[in-house]
Amino acid sequence: MSALFAGSPYSDREPFAERRGQLAQPVQGQIAVPFGPEPIARLATLVRHPGLTFDVQPGSEVRSVARGIVCFAGEFYGYDEVVIVDHGGAYHSVYAHLGEVSVQVGELVEARQRLGRTATGAASGLYFELRQRGDPLDPADWFAPSPSP
């Protein structure tokens, strides 16, 4: 268990690693760019894409995928406003291309708590990463199955 969580409000909670396949998506929207190599036809190459890009309406609410502590909230060059949540066990979730941030560093957030809203400019989608020990994980493997229409 992460030292950050030892003796904290997390110590009696289910470890993040056991939440695989149970997380809700951070936004209401479709995945526009999946995890993994992204083909760029005009350059005839592949680009590493260590997260997911969701196609959402500008100004959409962004919510935490799980309980955690905000360890970064602010502007990050090339990503607009960014929020990073530490979930313990060396797991972090990253939310980028936000136009508004409604949490601050050190804040304890609950699963599904509002972190902010997506930007309203050219980068109006949500870029989302899930990492363990700094290594990117495919977030799609962690989301609960979507209900059938």
N, C-alpha and C positions, 0 to 999 in steps of 0.2 A: 504494500500500500504506500502511496506517496506520502512523504513527510508532511506535505501541505494538508493532508486529510486526516492524519493520525490524531485522534482525540478531538476532531472537529465535528460539526453537524453531519458530516458524511460518514463517520465511522460505523453507523448503524444502517447504512444504505447498501443496496445492491451494487457491487463493483461495476464500473462502466463496461468492462469487457463482457459481462454477462447480459448486457443490453442489446447485443447484436441481433438484428432482425426485429427489434421492438421500437426503435426510435421513430418519431413523427418527423416528416420533412420540415425544414425550417420556414418554408413558404408554401403558399398555394400556387402551384404552377407545374409545368412540365419541364423535364430535363432537356435542355436545348443542346448542351455539349456534355457528353459523358466523360467519365474518368478514363485516363489512358491516352495513348497516342492519338493526336488529332491531325488528320490529313489537311494540309494547306495546298489546295490544287494549284493555285497561281504560282506557288513557289516549288511545287513538286517535291514536297518534303513532309515529314511528320514533326509535330511539336508536342513536347511533353505537356500533358494536362493533368496535374495532380489533384484535381477536384472536380466538381460538377458546376455547370452554369445552368441556372434555372431561368426560363422565360417567364417573366412576371410583368404585371402592370407597374408602371412607374409609381413610386410611393407606397408599394405593398408592404404590409407588416412582415417583419422578420422575427422569428421566435427561436429561443434556445432549444436545441434538440434534447437536452438533458440538464439535470441539476449541475451547477458548477460555480466557480468563482471567476469573475471577469479579471483577466490578467493583462489585457490591452484593450483600449478603446480610444480611437483617434484616427487621424489622417495617416495614411501610408501611401507613399508615392506610387502612382499608377493604379491604385485600388480604391480611390476615394476614401471614405471613412470605413474603418475595419473594427470588428470586435472579435476578440479571441477569448474563449472560455476554457478554463482548466477543469476537467472532469475527474481528475485523480487517476492514479495508475499510469501516469505519463500520457494520457489521452487529452487532446485538445480539439476543439472545433473552431473553425475560422469562417467568418461571415464578412464578405467584402462587397464593394460597390454600394455601400450604404450612403444615403443622402442625409440621414438623421440618425443619431445614436442617442438612446434613452437610458443607458446604463453607464456606470463609471468603474474604474479600476478598483478592485477589492470588493466589489458588490457580489453578494451571494445571489445567484439567480436560480429559479426553479425551472423544471422542464416546461416548455411552452410559454415561458415568460417573454414578453416583448423586449427585444434588444434595440429595435429601431425600425427604420423604413428604408426601402431601396431608393436609390437615386432617381432623379427625374430627367436626367440628361441622356447623353448617348449611351452610357453604361447603365441602363435601367434594369438589367437583370440582376440576379443574386449569384455571386460566386461563392461556393461553399467547399471547404476542405475538412477532412477528418484526419488527424495525425496521431500516431503513437510513437513516442520517443523521437519526434521530428520526422518520422517516415510517413509518407502519404498512404492512406488506406482508401479503398473504393467505398465512398459513403453509401452507395446504392445497396451494398451488402448489409448495411446496418439499419435501413429503414424497414418499418413494418409494411407488410403487403397492403397495397391500396385496396379499399373496398370496391367491390364490383359495382358498375353503374346499374 
